[in-house]
Amino acid sequence: MVAFVTSALASTSADLSSPVFGHALKADFLFNSSVTMFNHGSYGAVPKKVLSAQYQYVVGVEQFIIDRIDGAWYRDMLLAIRKRVAAYINAPWEDTVLVDNASNAINVIVSGWRFADDEVLLDFSTAYGPFKAYYKWLNATRGIETVTVQITFPVSGPEQIVAALHATLADLKKKGKKPGLCVLSQVTSAPAILLPAKEIISILREEGVPTVLDGAHALGAVPTDLAALGSPDFWMGNAHKWLYAPRSACVLYVSKAFQSAYYPEPTVVDSFGDAFADRFVWSGTRDRSSFLAVSDAMDFREEVGGGGAAGEAATMRYVMDLSRRGANLLAKTWGTGQLAPDSMQGSMANVIVPTTNASSAAAECAKVGSQLKYPHQVEIFAIMQDGLCFLRVMAQIYLELSDYERLASLVNTILGRGQ
Ligand SMILES: Cc1ncc(COP(=O)(O)O)c(C=O)c1O
């Protein structure tokens, strides 16, 4: 077992001390090298170096179980990690904890929320699908109504979303209702766009509505400074997607005003009466090695970009630049466009596929999605949205513009379009 782990993790790109992005970095990951991975953000992909570090934490706990599973070794490391990620998102570390994933975080937040009779939960049509299902469950079990701000694609700009929010708020007022809490995505899942978070949060704050900013796809994908984003009352961001941490680890920020209500869900162990952050240190026996490896993931990002804070910035810049250039290349080759302007994109893009006509779009979309996967081994989602087929394309450090060129021509071939 140990031999398997060490040999699988052994080969990495030659030299991480200089910032060289692109195909050479595929050697740092475990997914099959014949795969073109345009879907990194869905479940993450962990660099070998980070997995090795995680494995060392697993071994360390096994060696000194009593001291380490819940002792100073674990608690000191967790504290250091909370301080590092809090600085990364510009939040106070006292208000920043780790939970398993964004799904867990939304449960922690919303299940503890008390809605008055005239209050609804406000969300956006771009919300992550399973969150919408959770809201349905809240409605069925607790009678909480969810009202949704509708966003239709293609989106012309942030003002379209702000106008839709104003229209929804006005409509609610007419009905004698108001939002008790609003959940919005910093980066939406599919289509993947940046919502104008700062503006939305400020409009809602004027109305007295607290906000949850879902940064599941933001941490490590786009610059995330909670103050610059309008200081949401709650924020969560998965470290296991774009930040390269092992599954699963998610950063949860809760502003001081709301902390008294919050306990880890579903377990509450040793927590009653503890300070907010202390409640999230021990919620039952489990493997917390993925939490401990968050710092190693942040080290990897810095190293790959040439070291230190400048390395982190270079890593993020490469991915964002590649995403923008790649998306424009695809749209230009196909003579189509994107579902939102470049200014609303981060490390993902939504490029419209050149389907023949509206009535064949869904069938062609399914064909493109399945044939890209088999036989072409391209991991990507082809999705229908408002009658249009689009590819959600995720850039990464191990991709290059040539991967986008190949994608452009594969889609042309699948759709039988002349080159
Ligand atoms: C916008 C958004 N929020 C929340 C989640 C849930 O993340 P997790 O599965 O880690 O709980 C996802 C997952 O892709 C997402 O895209």
The ligand as an SDF file (V2000), in Angstrom:
LIG
                    3D

 16 16  0  0  0  0  0  0  0  0999 V2000
  -21.9060   27.1270   -6.7360 C   0  0  0  0  0  0  0  0  0  0  0  0
  -21.7520   25.8610   -5.9420 C   0  0  0  0  0  0  0  0  0  0  0  0
  -22.1170   25.8460   -4.6420 N   0  0  0  0  0  0  0  0  0  0  0  0
  -21.9890   24.7460   -3.8830 C   0  0  0  0  0  0  0  0  0  0  0  0
  -21.4600   23.5840   -4.3880 C   0  0  0  0  0  0  0  0  0  0  0  0
  -21.3730   22.3780   -3.5130 C   0  0  0  0  0  0  0  0  0  0  0  0
  -20.0570   22.0050   -3.2640 O   0  0  0  0  0  0  0  0  0  0  0  0
  -19.7830   20.6540   -2.4720 P   0  0  0  0  0  0  0  0  0  0  0  0
  -20.2010   19.5170   -3.3430 O   0  0  0  0  0  0  0  0  0  0  0  0
  -18.3140   20.6370   -2.2260 O   0  0  0  0  0  0  0  0  0  0  0  0
  -20.5810   20.7110   -1.2450 O   0  0  0  0  0  0  0  0  0  0  0  0
  -21.0700   23.5320   -5.7250 C   0  0  0  0  0  0  0  0  0  0  0  0
  -20.5100   22.3020   -6.2970 C   0  0  0  0  0  0  0  0  0  0  0  0
  -20.1060   22.2240   -7.4220 O   0  0  0  0  0  0  0  0  0  0  0  0
  -21.2290   24.7000   -6.5250 C   0  0  0  0  0  0  0  0  0  0  0  0
  -20.8970   24.7080   -7.8220 O   0  0  0  0  0  0  0  0  0  0  0  0
  1  2  1  0
  2  3  1  0
  2 15  2  0
  3  4  2  0
  4  5  1  0
  5  6  1  0
  5 12  2  0
  6  7  1  0
  7  8  1  0
  8  9  2  0
  8 10  1  0
  8 11  1  0
 12 13  1  0
 12 15  1  0
 13 14  2  0
 15 16  1  0
M  END
$$$$
